[in-house]
């Protein structure tokens, strides 16, 4: 199920992730996906430095497919699905390890950003080529 996802990140749910019904709270999935963005960018760039964090989050969406509970092992798959002129999409798939069931899927749009000028900027050619090479599949949807 996660074969086509370039980055795979293990997640162990915590008791504090759950709501009164014992399910992982819906807001926590956004945090899981945020951690996935960090991990994807770190693997692309060879480290967790925030010196090279050239984008902002413009959109995030989540589809909830099944419940998760405290102290479960999950795996989050992360991949680039679209490269635009100034933005790119990341797709996420969260799978329960014990049975391979998809728990949630999502998508986020990242916009390249110059923090000094507070303006969006085009994806530079080096980053575009590194993303394509890192994904190792093609063609990525352009647009």
Phi and psi in radians as a Rosetta constraint file:
Dihedral C 1 N 2 CA 2 C 2 CIRCULARHARMONIC -1.765 0.35
Dihedral N 2 CA 2 C 2 N 3 CIRCULARHARMONIC 0.173 0.35
Dihedral C 2 N 3 CA 3 C 3 CIRCULARHARMONIC -1.000 0.35
Dihedral N 3 CA 3 C 3 N 4 CIRCULARHARMONIC -0.604 0.35
Dihedral C 3 N 4 CA 4 C 4 CIRCULARHARMONIC -1.586 0.35
Dihedral N 4 CA 4 C 4 N 5 CIRCULARHARMONIC 0.183 0.35
Dihedral C 4 N 5 CA 5 C 5 CIRCULARHARMONIC -1.770 0.35
Dihedral N 5 CA 5 C 5 N 6 CIRCULARHARMONIC 2.147 0.35
Dihedral C 5 N 6 CA 6 C 6 CIRCULARHARMONIC -1.146 0.35
Dihedral N 6 CA 6 C 6 N 7 CIRCULARHARMONIC -0.706 0.35
Dihedral C 6 N 7 CA 7 C 7 CIRCULARHARMONIC -2.011 0.35
Dihedral N 7 CA 7 C 7 N 8 CIRCULARHARMONIC 2.349 0.35
Dihedral C 7 N 8 CA 8 C 8 CIRCULARHARMONIC -2.184 0.35
Dihedral N 8 CA 8 C 8 N 9 CIRCULARHARMONIC 2.245 0.35
Dihedral C 8 N 9 CA 9 C 9 CIRCULARHARMONIC -2.205 0.35
Dihedral N 9 CA 9 C 9 N 10 CIRCULARHARMONIC 2.188 0.35
Dihedral C 9 N 10 CA 10 C 10 CIRCULARHARMONIC -1.304 0.35
Dihedral N 10 CA 10 C 10 N 11 CIRCULARHARMONIC 2.514 0.35
Dihedral C 10 N 11 CA 11 C 11 CIRCULARHARMONIC -2.351 0.35
Dihedral N 11 CA 11 C 11 N 12 CIRCULARHARMONIC 2.267 0.35
Dihedral C 11 N 12 CA 12 C 12 CIRCULARHARMONIC -1.895 0.35
Dihedral N 12 CA 12 C 12 N 13 CIRCULARHARMONIC 2.063 0.35
Dihedral C 12 N 13 CA 13 C 13 CIRCULARHARMONIC -1.157 0.35
Dihedral N 13 CA 13 C 13 N 14 CIRCULARHARMONIC 2.617 0.35
Dihedral C 13 N 14 CA 14 C 14 CIRCULARHARMONIC -1.965 0.35
Dihedral N 14 CA 14 C 14 N 15 CIRCULARHARMONIC 2.767 0.35
Dihedral C 14 N 15 CA 15 C 15 CIRCULARHARMONIC -0.981 0.35
Dihedral N 15 CA 15 C 15 N 16 CIRCULARHARMONIC -0.706 0.35
Dihedral C 15 N 16 CA 16 C 16 CIRCULARHARMONIC -1.176 0.35
Dihedral N 16 CA 16 C 16 N 17 CIRCULARHARMONIC -0.207 0.35
Dihedral C 16 N 17 CA 17 C 17 CIRCULARHARMONIC -1.374 0.35
Dihedral N 17 CA 17 C 17 N 18 CIRCULARHARMONIC -0.226 0.35
Dihedral C 17 N 18 CA 18 C 18 CIRCULARHARMONIC -1.675 0.35
Dihedral N 18 CA 18 C 18 N 19 CIRCULARHARMONIC 2.792 0.35
Dihedral C 18 N 19 CA 19 C 19 CIRCULARHARMONIC -1.754 0.35
Dihedral N 19 CA 19 C 19 N 20 CIRCULARHARMONIC -2.976 0.35
Dihedral C 19 N 20 CA 20 C 20 CIRCULARHARMONIC -1.112 0.35
Dihedral N 20 CA 20 C 20 N 21 CIRCULARHARMONIC -0.375 0.35
Dihedral C 20 N 21 CA 21 C 21 CIRCULARHARMONIC -1.566 0.35
Dihedral N 21 CA 21 C 21 N 22 CIRCULARHARMONIC -0.028 0.35
Dihedral C 21 N 22 CA 22 C 22 CIRCULARHARMONIC 1.507 0.35
Dihedral N 22 CA 22 C 22 N 23 CIRCULARHARMONIC 0.101 0.35
Dihedral C 22 N 23 CA 23 C 23 CIRCULARHARMONIC -1.668 0.35
Dihedral N 23 CA 23 C 23 N 24 CIRCULARHARMONIC 2.652 0.35
Dihedral C 23 N 24 CA 24 C 24 CIRCULARHARMONIC -1.068 0.35
Dihedral N 24 CA 24 C 24 N 25 CIRCULARHARMONIC 2.205 0.35
Dihedral C 24 N 25 CA 25 C 25 CIRCULARHARMONIC -1.158 0.35
Dihedral N 25 CA 25 C 25 N 26 CIRCULARHARMONIC 2.522 0.35
Dihedral C 25 N 26 CA 26 C 26 CIRCULARHARMONIC -1.005 0.35
Dihedral N 26 CA 26 C 26 N 27 CIRCULARHARMONIC -0.593 0.35
Dihedral C 26 N 27 CA 27 C 27 CIRCULARHARMONIC -1.183 0.35
Dihedral N 27 CA 27 C 27 N 28 CIRCULARHARMONIC -0.450 0.35
Dihedral C 27 N 28 CA 28 C 28 CIRCULARHARMONIC -1.178 0.35
Dihedral N 28 CA 28 C 28 N 29 CIRCULARHARMONIC -0.534 0.35
Dihedral C 28 N 29 CA 29 C 29 CIRCULARHARMONIC -1.063 0.35
Dihedral N 29 CA 29 C 29 N 30 CIRCULARHARMONIC -0.616 0.35
Dihedral C 29 N 30 CA 30 C 30 CIRCULARHARMONIC -1.099 0.35
Dihedral N 30 CA 30 C 30 N 31 CIRCULARHARMONIC -0.632 0.35
Dihedral C 30 N 31 CA 31 C 31 CIRCULARHARMONIC -1.209 0.35
Dihedral N 31 CA 31 C 31 N 32 CIRCULARHARMONIC -0.700 0.35
Dihedral C 31 N 32 CA 32 C 32 CIRCULARHARMONIC -1.032 0.35
Dihedral N 32 CA 32 C 32 N 33 CIRCULARHARMONIC -0.776 0.35
Dihedral C 32 N 33 CA 33 C 33 CIRCULARHARMONIC -1.182 0.35
Dihedral N 33 CA 33 C 33 N 34 CIRCULARHARMONIC -0.628 0.35
Dihedral C 33 N 34 CA 34 C 34 CIRCULARHARMONIC -1.075 0.35
Dihedral N 34 CA 34 C 34 N 35 CIRCULARHARMONIC -0.760 0.35
Dihedral C 34 N 35 CA 35 C 35 CIRCULARHARMONIC -1.063 0.35
Dihedral N 35 CA 35 C 35 N 36 CIRCULARHARMONIC -0.642 0.35
Dihedral C 35 N 36 CA 36 C 36 CIRCULARHARMONIC -1.114 0.35
Dihedral N 36 CA 36 C 36 N 37 CIRCULARHARMONIC -0.704 0.35
Dihedral C 36 N 37 CA 37 C 37 CIRCULARHARMONIC -1.054 0.35
Dihedral N 37 CA 37 C 37 N 38 CIRCULARHARMONIC -0.784 0.35
Dihedral C 37 N 38 CA 38 C 38 CIRCULARHARMONIC -1.045 0.35
Dihedral N 38 CA 38 C 38 N 39 CIRCULARHARMONIC -0.783 0.35
Dihedral C 38 N 39 CA 39 C 39 CIRCULARHARMONIC -1.160 0.35
Dihedral N 39 CA 39 C 39 N 40 CIRCULARHARMONIC -0.719 0.35
Dihedral C 39 N 40 CA 40 C 40 CIRCULARHARMONIC -1.044 0.35
Dihedral N 40 CA 40 C 40 N 41 CIRCULARHARMONIC -0.869 0.35
Dihedral C 40 N 41 CA 41 C 41 CIRCULARHARMONIC -1.136 0.35
Dihedral N 41 CA 41 C 41 N 42 CIRCULARHARMONIC -0.635 0.35
Dihedral C 41 N 42 CA 42 C 42 CIRCULARHARMONIC -1.144 0.35
Dihedral N 42 CA 42 C 42 N 43 CIRCULARHARMONIC -0.742 0.35
Dihedral C 42 N 43 CA 43 C 43 CIRCULARHARMONIC -1.185 0.35
Dihedral N 43 CA 43 C 43 N 44 CIRCULARHARMONIC -0.637 0.35
Dihedral C 43 N 44 CA 44 C 44 CIRCULARHARMONIC -1.125 0.35
Dihedral N 44 CA 44 C 44 N 45 CIRCULARHARMONIC -0.685 0.35
Dihedral C 44 N 45 CA 45 C 45 CIRCULARHARMONIC -1.822 0.35
Dihedral N 45 CA 45 C 45 N 46 CIRCULARHARMONIC 0.028 0.35
Dihedral C 45 N 46 CA 46 C 46 CIRCULARHARMONIC 1.310 0.35
Dihedral N 46 CA 46 C 46 N 47 CIRCULARHARMONIC 0.488 0.35
Dihedral C 46 N 47 CA 47 C 47 CIRCULARHARMONIC 2.898 0.35
Dihedral N 47 CA 47 C 47 N 48 CIRCULARHARMONIC 2.948 0.35
Dihedral C 47 N 48 CA 48 C 48 CIRCULARHARMONIC -1.699 0.35
Dihedral N 48 CA 48 C 48 N 49 CIRCULARHARMONIC 0.451 0.35
Dihedral C 48 N 49 CA 49 C 49 CIRCULARHARMONIC -1.263 0.35
Dihedral N 49 CA 49 C 49 N 50 CIRCULARHARMONIC 2.407 0.35
Dihedral C 49 N 50 CA 50 C 50 CIRCULARHARMONIC -1.591 0.35
Dihedral N 50 CA 50 C 50 N 51 CIRCULARHARMONIC 0.131 0.35
Dihedral C 50 N 51 CA 51 C 51 CIRCULARHARMONIC -1.165 0.35
Dihedral N 51 CA 51 C 51 N 52 CIRCULARHARMONIC -0.454 0.35
Dihedral C 51 N 52 CA 52 C 52 CIRCULARHARMONIC -2.087 0.35
Dihedral N 52 CA 52 C 52 N 53 CIRCULARHARMONIC 1.196 0.35
Dihedral C 52 N 53 CA 53 C 53 CIRCULARHARMONIC -2.137 0.35
Dihedral N 53 CA 53 C 53 N 54 CIRCULARHARMONIC 1.348 0.35
Dihedral C 53 N 54 CA 54 C 54 CIRCULARHARMONIC -1.579 0.35
Dihedral N 54 CA 54 C 54 N 55 CIRCULARHARMONIC 0.437 0.35
Dihedral C 54 N 55 CA 55 C 55 CIRCULARHARMONIC -2.477 0.35
Dihedral N 55 CA 55 C 55 N 56 CIRCULARHARMONIC 2.877 0.35
Dihedral C 55 N 56 CA 56 C 56 CIRCULARHARMONIC -2.165 0.35
Dihedral N 56 CA 56 C 56 N 57 CIRCULARHARMONIC 2.748 0.35
Dihedral C 56 N 57 CA 57 C 57 CIRCULARHARMONIC -1.456 0.35
Dihedral N 57 CA 57 C 57 N 58 CIRCULARHARMONIC 2.197 0.35
Dihedral C 57 N 58 CA 58 C 58 CIRCULARHARMONIC -1.854 0.35
Dihedral N 58 CA 58 C 58 N 59 CIRCULARHARMONIC -0.495 0.35
Dihedral C 58 N 59 CA 59 C 59 CIRCULARHARMONIC -2.725 0.35
Dihedral N 59 CA 59 C 59 N 60 CIRCULARHARMONIC 2.553 0.35
Dihedral C 59 N 60 CA 60 C 60 CIRCULARHARMONIC -2.540 0.35
Dihedral N 60 CA 60 C 60 N 61 CIRCULARHARMONIC 2.363 0.35
Dihedral C 60 N 61 CA 61 C 61 CIRCULARHARMONIC -2.429 0.35
Dihedral N 61 CA 61 C 61 N 62 CIRCULARHARMONIC 2.583 0.35
Dihedral C 61 N 62 CA 62 C 62 CIRCULARHARMONIC -2.392 0.35
Dihedral N 62 CA 62 C 62 N 63 CIRCULARHARMONIC 2.351 0.35
Dihedral C 62 N 63 CA 63 C 63 CIRCULARHARMONIC -1.906 0.35
Dihedral N 63 CA 63 C 63 N 64 CIRCULARHARMONIC 2.171 0.35
Dihedral C 63 N 64 CA 64 C 64 CIRCULARHARMONIC -1.629 0.35
Dihedral N 64 CA 64 C 64 N 65 CIRCULARHARMONIC 2.130 0.35
Dihedral C 64 N 65 CA 65 C 65 CIRCULARHARMONIC -1.891 0.35
Dihedral N 65 CA 65 C 65 N 66 CIRCULARHARMONIC -0.578 0.35
Dihedral C 65 N 66 CA 66 C 66 CIRCULARHARMONIC -2.749 0.35
Dihedral N 66 CA 66 C 66 N 67 CIRCULARHARMONIC 2.888 0.35
Dihedral C 66 N 67 CA 67 C 67 CIRCULARHARMONIC -1.504 0.35
Dihedral N 67 CA 67 C 67 N 68 CIRCULARHARMONIC 2.670 0.35
Dihedral C 67 N 68 CA 68 C 68 CIRCULARHARMONIC -2.208 0.35
Dihedral N 68 CA 68 C 68 N 69 CIRCULARHARMONIC 2.703 0.35
Dihedral C 68 N 69 CA 69 C 69 CIRCULARHARMONIC -2.207 0.35
Dihedral N 69 CA 69 C 69 N 70 CIRCULARHARMONIC 3.044 0.35
Dihedral C 69 N 70 CA 70 C 70 CIRCULARHARMONIC -1.105 0.35
Dihedral N 70 CA 70 C 70 N 71 CIRCULARHARMONIC 2.568 0.35
Dihedral C 70 N 71 CA 71 C 71 CIRCULARHARMONIC 0.998 0.35
Dihedral N 71 CA 71 C 71 N 72 CIRCULARHARMONIC 0.847 0.35
Dihedral C 71 N 72 CA 72 C 72 CIRCULARHARMONIC -2.012 0.35
Dihedral N 72 CA 72 C 72 N 73 CIRCULARHARMONIC 2.581 0.35
Dihedral C 72 N 73 CA 73 C 73 CIRCULARHARMONIC -1.653 0.35
Dihedral N 73 CA 73 C 73 N 74 CIRCULARHARMONIC 2.204 0.35
Dihedral C 73 N 74 CA 74 C 74 CIRCULARHARMONIC -2.183 0.35
Dihedral N 74 CA 74 C 74 N 75 CIRCULARHARMONIC 2.810 0.35
Dihedral C 74 N 75 CA 75 C 75 CIRCULARHARMONIC -2.229 0.35
Dihedral N 75 CA 75 C 75 N 76 CIRCULARHARMONIC 2.294 0.35
Dihedral C 75 N 76 CA 76 C 76 CIRCULARHARMONIC -1.828 0.35
Dihedral N 76 CA 76 C 76 N 77 CIRCULARHARMONIC 2.139 0.35
Dihedral C 76 N 77 CA 77 C 77 CIRCULARHARMONIC -1.685 0.35
Dihedral N 77 CA 77 C 77 N 78 CIRCULARHARMONIC 2.423 0.35
Dihedral C 77 N 78 CA 78 C 78 CIRCULARHARMONIC -2.324 0.35
Dihedral N 78 CA 78 C 78 N 79 CIRCULARHARMONIC 2.360 0.35
Dihedral C 78 N 79 CA 79 C 79 CIRCULARHARMONIC -2.657 0.35
Dihedral N 79 CA 79 C 79 N 80 CIRCULARHARMONIC 2.721 0.35
Dihedral C 79 N 80 CA 80 C 80 CIRCULARHARMONIC -1.451 0.35
Dihedral N 80 CA 80 C 80 N 81 CIRCULARHARMONIC 2.299 0.35
Dihedral C 80 N 81 CA 81 C 81 CIRCULARHARMONIC -1.997 0.35
Dihedral N 81 CA 81 C 81 N 82 CIRCULARHARMONIC -0.298 0.35
Dihedral C 81 N 82 CA 82 C 82 CIRCULARHARMONIC -2.636 0.35
Dihedral N 82 CA 82 C 82 N 83 CIRCULARHARMONIC 2.427 0.35
Dihedral C 82 N 83 CA 83 C 83 CIRCULARHARMONIC -2.084 0.35
Dihedral N 83 CA 83 C 83 N 84 CIRCULARHARMONIC 2.103 0.35
Dihedral C 83 N 84 CA 84 C 84 CIRCULARHARMONIC -1.810 0.35
Dihedral N 84 CA 84 C 84 N 85 CIRCULARHARMONIC -2.905 0.35
Dihedral C 84 N 85 CA 85 C 85 CIRCULARHARMONIC -1.348 0.35
Dihedral N 85 CA 85 C 85 N 86 CIRCULARHARMONIC -0.605 0.35
Dihedral C 85 N 86 CA 86 C 86 CIRCULARHARMONIC -2.172 0.35
Dihedral N 86 CA 86 C 86 N 87 CIRCULARHARMONIC -0.074 0.35
Dihedral C 86 N 87 CA 87 C 87 CIRCULARHARMONIC -2.451 0.35
Dihedral N 87 CA 87 C 87 N 88 CIRCULARHARMONIC 2.864 0.35
Dihedral C 87 N 88 CA 88 C 88 CIRCULARHARMONIC -2.528 0.35
Dihedral N 88 CA 88 C 88 N 89 CIRCULARHARMONIC 2.673 0.35
Dihedral C 88 N 89 CA 89 C 89 CIRCULARHARMONIC -1.816 0.35
Dihedral N 89 CA 89 C 89 N 90 CIRCULARHARMONIC 2.436 0.35
Dihedral C 89 N 90 CA 90 C 90 CIRCULARHARMONIC -1.922 0.35
Dihedral N 90 CA 90 C 90 N 91 CIRCULARHARMONIC 2.410 0.35
Dihedral C 90 N 91 CA 91 C 91 CIRCULARHARMONIC -1.909 0.35
Dihedral N 91 CA 91 C 91 N 92 CIRCULARHARMONIC 2.558 0.35
Dihedral C 91 N 92 CA 92 C 92 CIRCULARHARMONIC -2.239 0.35
Dihedral N 92 CA 92 C 92 N 93 CIRCULARHARMONIC 2.493 0.35
Dihedral C 92 N 93 CA 93 C 93 CIRCULARHARMONIC -2.398 0.35
Dihedral N 93 CA 93 C 93 N 94 CIRCULARHARMONIC 2.130 0.35
Dihedral C 93 N 94 CA 94 C 94 CIRCULARHARMONIC -1.860 0.35
Dihedral N 94 CA 94 C 94 N 95 CIRCULARHARMONIC 2.140 0.35
Dihedral C 94 N 95 CA 95 C 95 CIRCULARHARMONIC -2.156 0.35
Dihedral N 95 CA 95 C 95 N 96 CIRCULARHARMONIC 2.412 0.35
Dihedral C 95 N 96 CA 96 C 96 CIRCULARHARMONIC -1.363 0.35
Dihedral N 96 CA 96 C 96 N 97 CIRCULARHARMONIC 2.202 0.35
Dihedral C 96 N 97 CA 97 C 97 CIRCULARHARMONIC -1.136 0.35
Dihedral N 97 CA 97 C 97 N 98 CIRCULARHARMONIC -0.683 0.35
Dihedral C 97 N 98 CA 98 C 98 CIRCULARHARMONIC -1.116 0.35
Dihedral N 98 CA 98 C 98 N 99 CIRCULARHARMONIC -0.537 0.35
Dihedral C 98 N 99 CA 99 C 99 CIRCULARHARMONIC -2.337 0.35
Dihedral N 99 CA 99 C 99 N 100 CIRCULARHARMONIC 0.025 0.35
Dihedral C 99 N 100 CA 100 C 100 CIRCULARHARMONIC 1.267 0.35
Dihedral N 100 CA 100 C 100 N 101 CIRCULARHARMONIC 0.237 0.35
Dihedral C 100 N 101 CA 101 C 101 CIRCULARHARMONIC -1.328 0.35
Dihedral N 101 CA 101 C 101 N 102 CIRCULARHARMONIC 2.355 0.35
Dihedral C 101 N 102 CA 102 C 102 CIRCULARHARMONIC -1.265 0.35
Dihedral N 102 CA 102 C 102 N 103 CIRCULARHARMONIC 2.217 0.35
Dihedral C 102 N 103 CA 103 C 103 CIRCULARHARMONIC -1.698 0.35
Dihedral N 103 CA 103 C 103 N 104 CIRCULARHARMONIC -0.746 0.35
Dihedral C 103 N 104 CA 104 C 104 CIRCULARHARMONIC -2.742 0.35
Dihedral N 104 CA 104 C 104 N 105 CIRCULARHARMONIC 2.686 0.35
Dihedral C 104 N 105 CA 105 C 105 CIRCULARHARMONIC -2.370 0.35
Dihedral N 105 CA 105 C 105 N 106 CIRCULARHARMONIC 2.718 0.35
Dihedral C 105 N 106 CA 106 C 106 CIRCULARHARMONIC -2.757 0.35
Dihedral N 106 CA 106 C 106 N 107 CIRCULARHARMONIC 3.082 0.35
Dihedral C 106 N 107 CA 107 C 107 CIRCULARHARMONIC -2.600 0.35
Dihedral N 107 CA 107 C 107 N 108 CIRCULARHARMONIC 2.521 0.35
Dihedral C 107 N 108 CA 108 C 108 CIRCULARHARMONIC -2.377 0.35
Dihedral N 108 CA 108 C 108 N 109 CIRCULARHARMONIC 2.629 0.35
Dihedral C 108 N 109 CA 109 C 109 CIRCULARHARMONIC -1.948 0.35
Dihedral N 109 CA 109 C 109 N 110 CIRCULARHARMONIC 2.159 0.35
Dihedral C 109 N 110 CA 110 C 110 CIRCULARHARMONIC -1.884 0.35
Dihedral N 110 CA 110 C 110 N 111 CIRCULARHARMONIC 2.324 0.35
Dihedral C 110 N 111 CA 111 C 111 CIRCULARHARMONIC -1.961 0.35
Dihedral N 111 CA 111 C 111 N 112 CIRCULARHARMONIC 2.250 0.35
Dihedral C 111 N 112 CA 112 C 112 CIRCULARHARMONIC -1.114 0.35
Dihedral N 112 CA 112 C 112 N 113 CIRCULARHARMONIC 2.455 0.35
Dihedral C 112 N 113 CA 113 C 113 CIRCULARHARMONIC -2.574 0.35
Dihedral N 113 CA 113 C 113 N 114 CIRCULARHARMONIC 2.379 0.35
Dihedral C 113 N 114 CA 114 C 114 CIRCULARHARMONIC -1.702 0.35
Dihedral N 114 CA 114 C 114 N 115 CIRCULARHARMONIC 1.901 0.35
Dihedral C 114 N 115 CA 115 C 115 CIRCULARHARMONIC -1.203 0.35
Dihedral N 115 CA 115 C 115 N 116 CIRCULARHARMONIC -0.418 0.35
Dihedral C 115 N 116 CA 116 C 116 CIRCULARHARMONIC -1.243 0.35
Dihedral N 116 CA 116 C 116 N 117 CIRCULARHARMONIC -0.808 0.35
Dihedral C 116 N 117 CA 117 C 117 CIRCULARHARMONIC -1.618 0.35
Dihedral N 117 CA 117 C 117 N 118 CIRCULARHARMONIC -0.179 0.35
Dihedral C 117 N 118 CA 118 C 118 CIRCULARHARMONIC 1.056 0.35
Dihedral N 118 CA 118 C 118 N 119 CIRCULARHARMONIC 0.687 0.35
Dihedral C 118 N 119 CA 119 C 119 CIRCULARHARMONIC -2.240 0.35
Dihedral N 119 CA 119 C 119 N 120 CIRCULARHARMONIC 2.621 0.35
Dihedral C 119 N 120 CA 120 C 120 CIRCULARHARMONIC -1.256 0.35
Dihedral N 120 CA 120 C 120 N 121 CIRCULARHARMONIC 2.643 0.35
Dihedral C 120 N 121 CA 121 C 121 CIRCULARHARMONIC -2.391 0.35
Dihedral N 121 CA 121 C 121 N 122 CIRCULARHARMONIC 2.765 0.35
Dihedral C 121 N 122 CA 122 C 122 CIRCULARHARMONIC -1.157 0.35
Dihedral N 122 CA 122 C 122 N 123 CIRCULARHARMONIC 2.680 0.35
Dihedral C 122 N 123 CA 123 C 123 CIRCULARHARMONIC -1.170 0.35
Dihedral N 123 CA 123 C 123 N 124 CIRCULARHARMONIC 2.143 0.35
Dihedral C 123 N 124 CA 124 C 124 CIRCULARHARMONIC -1.215 0.35
Dihedral N 124 CA 124 C 124 N 125 CIRCULARHARMONIC 2.703 0.35
Dihedral C 124 N 125 CA 125 C 125 CIRCULARHARMONIC -1.080 0.35
Dihedral N 125 CA 125 C 125 N 126 CIRCULARHARMONIC -0.631 0.35
Dihedral C 125 N 126 CA 126 C 126 CIRCULARHARMONIC -1.080 0.35
Dihedral N 126 CA 126 C 126 N 127 CIRCULARHARMONIC -0.823 0.35
Dihedral C 126 N 127 CA 127 C 127 CIRCULARHARMONIC -1.110 0.35
Dihedral N 127 CA 127 C 127 N 128 CIRCULARHARMONIC -0.756 0.35
Dihedral C 127 N 128 CA 128 C 128 CIRCULARHARMONIC -1.012 0.35
Dihedral N 128 CA 128 C 128 N 129 CIRCULARHARMONIC -0.842 0.35
Dihedral C 128 N 129 CA 129 C 129 CIRCULARHARMONIC -1.165 0.35
Dihedral N 129 CA 129 C 129 N 130 CIRCULARHARMONIC -0.661 0.35
Dihedral C 129 N 130 CA 130 C 130 CIRCULARHARMONIC -1.149 0.35
Dihedral N 130 CA 130 C 130 N 131 CIRCULARHARMONIC -0.706 0.35
Dihedral C 130 N 131 CA 131 C 131 CIRCULARHARMONIC -1.098 0.35
Dihedral N 131 CA 131 C 131 N 132 CIRCULARHARMONIC -0.774 0.35
Dihedral C 131 N 132 CA 132 C 132 CIRCULARHARMONIC -1.113 0.35
Dihedral N 132 CA 132 C 132 N 133 CIRCULARHARMONIC -0.801 0.35
Dihedral C 132 N 133 CA 133 C 133 CIRCULARHARMONIC -1.149 0.35
Dihedral N 133 CA 133 C 133 N 134 CIRCULARHARMONIC -0.711 0.35
Dihedral C 133 N 134 CA 134 C 134 CIRCULARHARMONIC -1.102 0.35
Dihedral N 134 CA 134 C 134 N 135 CIRCULARHARMONIC -0.737 0.35
Dihedral C 134 N 135 CA 135 C 135 CIRCULARHARMONIC -1.149 0.35
Dihedral N 135 CA 135 C 135 N 136 CIRCULARHARMONIC -0.563 0.35
Dihedral C 135 N 136 CA 136 C 136 CIRCULARHARMONIC 1.104 0.35
Dihedral N 136 CA 136 C 136 N 137 CIRCULARHARMONIC 0.371 0.35
Dihedral C 136 N 137 CA 137 C 137 CIRCULARHARMONIC -2.514 0.35
Dihedral N 137 CA 137 C 137 N 138 CIRCULARHARMONIC 2.767 0.35
Dihedral C 137 N 138 CA 138 C 138 CIRCULARHARMONIC -2.833 0.35
Dihedral N 138 CA 138 C 138 N 139 CIRCULARHARMONIC 3.013 0.35
Dihedral C 138 N 139 CA 139 C 139 CIRCULARHARMONIC -1.421 0.35
Dihedral N 139 CA 139 C 139 N 140 CIRCULARHARMONIC 2.536 0.35
Dihedral C 139 N 140 CA 140 C 140 CIRCULARHARMONIC -1.212 0.35
Dihedral N 140 CA 140 C 140 N 141 CIRCULARHARMONIC 2.519 0.35
Dihedral C 140 N 141 CA 141 C 141 CIRCULARHARMONIC -1.138 0.35
Dihedral N 141 CA 141 C 141 N 142 CIRCULARHARMONIC 2.203 0.35
Dihedral C 141 N 142 CA 142 C 142 CIRCULARHARMONIC -1.748 0.35
Dihedral N 142 CA 142 C 142 N 143 CIRCULARHARMONIC 2.513 0.35
